Amino acid sequence: MKILSFGYDSNLLLPEDPRNEGQYRQRRYCELLGQEKRFVVLDRDAPREESVLAAGRVRSYGAAGRSLWTRCRSAHRLGLEIGREFRPDIVEYQDPRIVGWVAWRVARRLGVPLVGGLFNDFIDDARWLAGSPGRRLLNAQAKLVLAKSRGVRCDSARTTEALRAKGFANLRHVPFFVPWLERFAVDDEAQRQRLRRWAEDPLVLCVARLAREKNLPLLLRALARATGAAGRGRLVLVGAGSERQPLERLAADLGIAARTRFAGAVDYFALPEHYRAASIFALSSDSETSARVLILAQAARLPTVTTATSGSAEIVADRSTGFVTPLGDEAAFADRLALLVADEAAYRAQLAARFEALDRFGESAITTGLRAFYESLHVEPTDRAA
């Protein structure tokens, strides 16, 4: 299948690197599903040169520009030029909002089916809509693009069912493909070592962009309550972002600066070490679908406290492999975190639980789901642009 895809993943514009997660994912799609892809990547500082991956089966082109409007115009022009030469079977988007709109216009001009991905739970979400006046327009635009699509894959079963109930029958649930998941797996001896470290002083790990939608102030306040009650516990926060300085000030104001370490951005291949060293994983986001970091935590057999974003309960088995708390409920989050920090019986029970992430989110399972999704599109050669 030949696919013309629109998105934001600037990894695809970089020189080929076998350790690059985004590049690896697309290479595996081509190898396992027999695909050939052309990507148009909206990126302000995109290079002019074509990027070639997987021996030419993946080629990427940057749509640069100072403003979002100029990047969209560039992406539309590039998409038409590439499409007329490449003659794709489908046009695909990685988000139904802005790039989805561009992809729809290109697909319509080329006369091929539009297909998409939905990897966020923003549609009709009151919290997201309240963020800015322009989001209502983006919400309506995204729903129009979804309606125009022959098929849409979504990484959250809950979001899929919610949108199907609103009339979007073209959605299909396929979990997100997390490369190298097996690198995060731990054996029983590692769990015994984890229990010994927990007895000395529990280490809470959070891996997240330091951005507002991650609601990291809730995590810090919950940590202050949990460690204050237990008299123990530390936090390592892995990730970079614009909110770092306000979060550092908040940690100092809460009196937990000495218990909190901001580790900054970490290479993907260094992440397993952080997961293995941790006692507990915590994620306080207001918006996620199938959060990759939760899948990694479950692959590492790490007891988890998370908020009830759309895909979290599909990854974390509440009261078995972790706790899923209501969105924005600081008290509930702190209570569950305190339980895992202070109560050995509760912590032991979760360490001993059956973690199924490797079976449910491994490469074989995701490949099966993706193959079924693309087959369900019923794309025939007659659909291809002439």
Secondary structure, 3 states (H helix, E strand, C coil): CEEEEEECCHHHHCCCCCCCHHHHHHHHHHHHHCCEEEEEEECCCCCCCCEEEHHHCEEEEEECCCCHHHHHHHHHHHHHHHHHHHCCCEEEECCCCHHHHHHHHHHHHHCCCEEEEECCCCCCCHHHHCCCCHHHHHHHHHHHHHHHCCEEEECCHHHHHHHHHCCCCCEEECCCCCCCHHHHCCCHHHHHHHHHHHHHCCEEEEECCCCHHHCHHHHHHHHHHHHHHHCCCEEEEECCCCCHHHHHHHHHHCCCHHHEEEEECCCHHHHHHHHHHCCEEEECCCCCCCCHHHHHHHHCCCCEEEECCCCHHHHCCECCCEEEECCCCHHHHHHHHHHHHHCHHHHHHHHCCCCCHHHHHCHHHHHHHHHHHHHHCCCCHHHCCC
